[in-house]
Amino acid sequence: MPQEPELASSSQSSACNPADFDVSEQDIDEAIAACEGSARAAIRALLVAYAMLERDMSLRASAGFVRRAGRARRPAG
């Protein structure tokens, strides 16, 4: 079973406010309808989409931003 994502720290919470993402009841109804009325299937589809976006973002991150195991650092200077 996949782990739930960690909640944002207080320093990050101001940068990502849930109120910035307005999701209407109609949006929710459309997501469920797209999954033939199954709320469980709609949640699964959203989680899969989230995982795909997360993977895509991690692949696009620069090597300087992401610390890779086994990679030797260059000496300073």
C-alpha positions as CSV (number, residue, x, y, z in Angstrom):
1,M,0.0,0.0,0.0
2,P,1.5,3.4,-1.0
3,Q,2.4,5.8,1.7
4,E,0.5,9.0,2.1
5,P,2.4,12.2,1.1
6,E,3.9,14.2,4.0
7,L,2.1,17.4,4.9
8,A,4.0,20.6,3.9
9,S,6.0,22.2,6.6
10,S,4.9,25.6,7.9
11,S,7.5,27.3,5.6
12,Q,6.0,25.6,2.6
13,S,2.4,26.0,3.6
14,S,2.4,29.7,2.7
15,A,3.8,29.0,-0.8
16,C,1.1,26.4,-1.5
17,N,-2.3,27.4,-0.1
18,P,-5.1,24.9,-0.8
19,A,-7.4,27.9,-1.4
20,D,-5.4,28.7,-4.5
21,F,-6.8,25.5,-6.1
22,D,-10.5,26.1,-6.5
23,V,-12.2,22.8,-7.1
24,S,-16.0,23.0,-7.5
25,E,-18.6,20.4,-6.7
26,Q,-19.2,20.2,-10.5
27,D,-15.5,19.4,-11.0
28,I,-15.8,16.6,-8.5
29,D,-19.0,15.3,-10.1
30,E,-17.3,15.3,-13.5
31,A,-14.3,13.4,-12.3
32,I,-16.7,10.7,-10.8
33,A,-18.8,10.6,-13.9
34,A,-15.7,10.1,-16.0
35,C,-15.1,7.0,-14.0
36,E,-18.6,5.6,-14.6
37,G,-19.9,6.9,-11.2
38,S,-17.3,5.1,-9.1
39,A,-15.8,7.4,-6.5
40,R,-13.1,4.7,-5.8
41,A,-12.1,4.6,-9.5
42,A,-12.0,8.4,-9.6
43,I,-9.7,8.5,-6.5
44,R,-7.5,5.8,-8.1
45,A,-7.3,7.8,-11.4
46,L,-6.3,11.0,-9.5
47,L,-3.7,9.2,-7.4
48,V,-2.2,7.6,-10.6
49,A,-2.1,11.0,-12.3
50,Y,-0.4,12.5,-9.2
51,A,2.2,9.8,-9.2
52,M,2.9,10.3,-12.9
53,L,3.3,14.1,-12.4
54,E,5.6,13.5,-9.4
55,R,7.7,11.1,-11.4
56,D,7.9,13.5,-14.3
57,M,9.0,16.3,-12.1
58,S,11.7,14.2,-10.5
59,L,13.0,13.2,-13.9
60,R,13.1,16.9,-14.9
61,A,15.0,18.1,-11.8
62,S,18.5,19.1,-12.5
63,A,21.4,16.9,-11.3
64,G,22.6,19.8,-9.2
65,F,19.3,19.9,-7.4
66,V,18.9,16.2,-6.8
67,R,21.6,14.4,-4.9
68,R,22.4,11.1,-6.5
69,A,23.8,8.2,-4.5
70,G,27.2,7.1,-5.4
71,R,28.1,10.3,-7.2
72,A,31.5,11.8,-6.1
73,R,31.6,15.5,-5.4
74,R,34.3,17.7,-6.9
75,P,36.6,19.3,-4.4
76,A,36.0,23.0,-3.8
77,G,38.3,25.5,-5.4
